[in-house]
Amino acid sequence: MANLDHNAIRKAYPNVTVINDTGSVILDSSGNSVTVEQSQIDAARVTLDAEYAALEYSRNRADQYANINDQLDMQYWDSVNGTTTWKDHVAKVKSDNPKPS
């Protein structure tokens, strides 16, 4: 078994705790050998890829939000000045990166 996909193996076989890089040793938590099927690993990879893609909006938002210190500063000055700088910032990031329905 070449090019092992450790994450997909663990997704397909949640009881697996040890995977060596050659694939000659795949063990469960009791130390028992686990036989894996490539079709199960491939299906798990498809699921993992879909889960990752579904959260792209969240990663994009995280990149675009101001750092927490700046956001706290925005909130402070909004409370002092009666402005909505922080709310506007958050609303723009969210509208630019909508959560899929």
Contacts in CASP RR format, 6 or more apart in sequence:
PFRMAT RR
TARGET T0000
AUTHOR 0000-0000-0000
METHOD contacts of the structure
MODEL  1
MANLDHNAIRKAYPNVTVINDTGSVILDSSGNSVTVEQSQIDAARVTLDA
EYAALEYSRNRADQYANINDQLDMQYWDSVNGTTTWKDHVAKVKSDNPKP
S
1 22 0 8 1.000
1 23 0 8 1.000
1 36 0 8 1.000
1 38 0 8 1.000
4 19 0 8 1.000
4 21 0 8 1.000
4 23 0 8 1.000
5 41 0 8 1.000
5 44 0 8 1.000
5 45 0 8 1.000
6 19 0 8 1.000
7 48 0 8 1.000
8 41 0 8 1.000
8 42 0 8 1.000
8 44 0 8 1.000
8 45 0 8 1.000
8 48 0 8 1.000
9 16 0 8 1.000
9 19 0 8 1.000
9 26 0 8 1.000
9 36 0 8 1.000
9 41 0 8 1.000
9 44 0 8 1.000
10 16 0 8 1.000
10 19 0 8 1.000
11 44 0 8 1.000
11 45 0 8 1.000
11 47 0 8 1.000
11 48 0 8 1.000
12 36 0 8 1.000
12 40 0 8 1.000
12 41 0 8 1.000
12 43 0 8 1.000
12 44 0 8 1.000
13 26 0 8 1.000
13 28 0 8 1.000
13 34 0 8 1.000
13 36 0 8 1.000
13 40 0 8 1.000
15 28 0 8 1.000
15 29 0 8 1.000
15 34 0 8 1.000
16 26 0 8 1.000
16 27 0 8 1.000
16 28 0 8 1.000
16 34 0 8 1.000
16 36 0 8 1.000
17 27 0 8 1.000
17 28 0 8 1.000
17 29 0 8 1.000
17 31 0 8 1.000
18 25 0 8 1.000
18 26 0 8 1.000
18 27 0 8 1.000
18 31 0 8 1.000
19 25 0 8 1.000
19 26 0 8 1.000
20 26 0 8 1.000
25 33 0 8 1.000
26 33 0 8 1.000
26 34 0 8 1.000
26 35 0 8 1.000
26 36 0 8 1.000
27 33 0 8 1.000
27 34 0 8 1.000
28 34 0 8 1.000
54 100 0 8 1.000
57 97 0 8 1.000
57 98 0 8 1.000
57 99 0 8 1.000
57 100 0 8 1.000
58 99 0 8 1.000
60 96 0 8 1.000
60 97 0 8 1.000
61 93 0 8 1.000
61 94 0 8 1.000
61 97 0 8 1.000
64 93 0 8 1.000
64 96 0 8 1.000
64 97 0 8 1.000
65 71 0 8 1.000
65 89 0 8 1.000
65 90 0 8 1.000
65 93 0 8 1.000
66 74 0 8 1.000
66 89 0 8 1.000
71 86 0 8 1.000
71 89 0 8 1.000
74 85 0 8 1.000
74 86 0 8 1.000
74 89 0 8 1.000
75 86 0 8 1.000
77 83 0 8 1.000
77 85 0 8 1.000
78 84 0 8 1.000
78 85 0 8 1.000
78 86 0 8 1.000
78 87 0 8 1.000
END
